[in-house]
Amino acid sequence: MPKRIKLGILGGGGDSLIGVLHRVAAYINDNYEITGGVFNANHEESLAFAKEIDIPTNRIYADLDALIEAELKLPEEERIQVCSVLTPNFLHFPMAKKLLENGFHVICEKPMTTNYEEAKILQETLAKAKKVFAVTHTYTGYPMVRQMREMIKAGELGKIHKVDARYYQGWINGIIHDKEKRSTVWRLDPKKAGISSCMGDIGVHAFNMIEFTTSLQVKSLLCDFNYLYDDNQMDVDGTVLIRMDKHVKGVIRSSQVATGEENGLAIAIYGDKAAFRWEQENPNYLYKLSDTEPLQVYKPGHAYNSELSLDGTKLPPGHPEGIFDAMANIYLGVAKAIRGEAYNDGEFPTMLDGVRGLNFIESTVESNKQGNIWVDLD
Ligand SMILES: NC(=O)c1ccc[n+]([C@@H]2O[C@H](COP(=O)([O-])OP(=O)(O)OC[C@H]3O[C@@H](n4cnc5c(N)ncnc54)[C@H](O)[C@@H]3O)[C@@H](O)[C@H]2O)c1
């Protein structure tokens, strides 16, 4: 068994939503140990949380600068090798850039940056740094999402002509309708969330899911946002028409005010031979539809699945795997890359996915602002 990779965590404190997912995912395949980090902006809170989860406090730092300075003084074999950036969005870019410039690998939450320009700068930084960089589009780690990608690549749907991805949540209803509450949430503050709320937070996952599964790129889009209230600066709902190619069109529907919806990410991909339908809330079932054959259901762990899909399955068929496993699969791919081992394309979302994501988010904002016009992506 190779030595565990030393992982630092930035953000993801006890008060956070996503921290636990990364911590558990890092341990699932026995590749990492959490060595230190900065869990919260407040050092006392960081230390208290480290004690609570039984991580030695001697490498819990006041901020990222202190982490870099102290870690670089350590012998290389003791040093933190990779940091996961799990803070609110506006800190992703400065933190990831500094980490790369100082020789650390990076696992970064999405959206990778708060605007497209920063994303391109980070891409250049990575090219110089030659480190491993992953963006955690978590849903690409599900075995049946990976299976979709591989079967589409193998031509099983024929020529794709229609895609439909939807990401519906309802949680912002509890905040958005109250004027005071809506000014207190970082996801509705452009300084902290970036240029978009709904598209930046969840629409970008739907976009990534389309590009990941079809291996095609969105070329242009037309977007219509809903802000619900005049004093709210951030979109909480949006519908996007997309053109991927002359004859491949589709729609991305995204909402944080879809009342009663929980984490409703779903995708349907239609080709001239067959179609796929998959839903995040029921991730172990991939439906293959046909005009002439009975409905087929693909499930994880069976030998009929592709190598990329099977690589993300840890138990025999019939043991449901979920979001912790999906994130763990991404961490597994990153571990292979850090160790210089072979890995399959698609094992973790890369810098290119991050850059494409910001190109998408910024284009939706632009389209809506200009009066719902078609905007080309790069
Ligand atoms: N991949 C996914 O499916 C997914 C799901 C949820 C959230 N996210 C992303 O994860 C990120 C965090 O989201 P969240 O919901 O956990 O946010 P959150 O507000 O719940 O938690 C943010 C954490 O960052 C800490 N923090 C703030 N400033 C800091 C600083 N200067 N230094 C260190 N820590 C600091 C906070 O104390 C808190 O612990 C966001 O970018 C979000 O888009 C991704």
PDBQT file of the ligand as one rigid body, heavy atoms in Angstrom, charges set to zero:
ROOT
HETATM    1  N1  LIG A 401     -19.765  19.891  -5.512  1.00  0.00    +0.000 N 
HETATM    2  C1  LIG A 401     -20.959  20.098  -5.001  1.00  0.00    +0.000 C 
HETATM    3  O1  LIG A 401     -21.905  19.389  -5.321  1.00  0.00    +0.000 OA
HETATM    4  C2  LIG A 401     -21.162  21.222  -4.030  1.00  0.00    +0.000 A 
HETATM    5  C3  LIG A 401     -22.240  21.190  -3.114  1.00  0.00    +0.000 A 
HETATM    6  C4  LIG A 401     -22.340  22.226  -2.164  1.00  0.00    +0.000 A 
HETATM    7  C5  LIG A 401     -21.421  23.270  -2.178  1.00  0.00    +0.000 A 
HETATM    8  N2  LIG A 401     -20.424  23.282  -3.100  1.00  0.00    +0.000 N 
HETATM    9  C6  LIG A 401     -19.434  24.393  -3.147  1.00  0.00    +0.000 C 
HETATM   10  O2  LIG A 401     -18.620  24.300  -1.972  1.00  0.00    +0.000 OA
HETATM   11  C7  LIG A 401     -18.255  25.612  -1.538  1.00  0.00    +0.000 C 
HETATM   12  C8  LIG A 401     -18.653  25.754  -0.078  1.00  0.00    +0.000 C 
HETATM   13  O3  LIG A 401     -20.054  25.606   0.013  1.00  0.00    +0.000 OA
HETATM   14  P1  LIG A 401     -20.790  25.297   1.405  1.00  0.00    +0.000 P 
HETATM   15  O4  LIG A 401     -22.223  25.125   1.091  1.00  0.00    +0.000 OA
HETATM   16  O5  LIG A 401     -20.056  24.246   2.140  1.00  0.00    +0.000 OA
HETATM   17  O6  LIG A 401     -20.578  26.719   2.124  1.00  0.00    +0.000 OA
HETATM   18  P2  LIG A 401     -20.786  27.017   3.660  1.00  0.00    +0.000 P 
HETATM   19  O7  LIG A 401     -21.079  28.462   3.756  1.00  0.00    +0.000 OA
HETATM   20  O8  LIG A 401     -21.717  26.030   4.261  1.00  0.00    +0.000 OA
HETATM   21  O9  LIG A 401     -19.318  26.721   4.275  1.00  0.00    +0.000 OA
HETATM   22  C9  LIG A 401     -18.198  27.497   3.944  1.00  0.00    +0.000 C 
HETATM   23  C10 LIG A 401     -17.062  27.177   4.921  1.00  0.00    +0.000 C 
HETATM   24  O10 LIG A 401     -15.913  27.962   4.572  1.00  0.00    +0.000 OA
HETATM   25  C11 LIG A 401     -15.400  28.549   5.768  1.00  0.00    +0.000 C 
HETATM   26  N3  LIG A 401     -14.655  29.778   5.439  1.00  0.00    +0.000 N 
HETATM   27  C12 LIG A 401     -15.145  30.998   5.101  1.00  0.00    +0.000 A 
HETATM   28  N4  LIG A 401     -14.136  31.866   4.890  1.00  0.00    +0.000 NA
HETATM   29  C13 LIG A 401     -12.984  31.176   5.098  1.00  0.00    +0.000 A 
HETATM   30  C14 LIG A 401     -11.625  31.519   5.046  1.00  0.00    +0.000 A 
HETATM   31  N5  LIG A 401     -11.210  32.764   4.761  1.00  0.00    +0.000 N 
HETATM   32  N6  LIG A 401     -10.699  30.553   5.313  1.00  0.00    +0.000 NA
HETATM   33  C15 LIG A 401     -11.085  29.303   5.636  1.00  0.00    +0.000 A 
HETATM   34  N7  LIG A 401     -12.379  28.923   5.713  1.00  0.00    +0.000 NA
HETATM   35  C16 LIG A 401     -13.309  29.841   5.452  1.00  0.00    +0.000 A 
HETATM   36  C17 LIG A 401     -16.639  28.802   6.627  1.00  0.00    +0.000 C 
HETATM   37  O11 LIG A 401     -16.293  28.986   7.995  1.00  0.00    +0.000 OA
HETATM   38  C18 LIG A 401     -17.405  27.512   6.383  1.00  0.00    +0.000 C 
HETATM   39  O12 LIG A 401     -16.907  26.472   7.215  1.00  0.00    +0.000 OA
HETATM   40  C19 LIG A 401     -18.979  26.596  -2.465  1.00  0.00    +0.000 C 
HETATM   41  O13 LIG A 401     -18.076  27.068  -3.427  1.00  0.00    +0.000 OA
HETATM   42  C20 LIG A 401     -20.070  25.760  -3.118  1.00  0.00    +0.000 C 
HETATM   43  O14 LIG A 401     -20.393  26.198  -4.428  1.00  0.00    +0.000 OA
HETATM   44  C21 LIG A 401     -20.290  22.283  -4.001  1.00  0.00    +0.000 A 
ENDROOT
TORSDOF 0
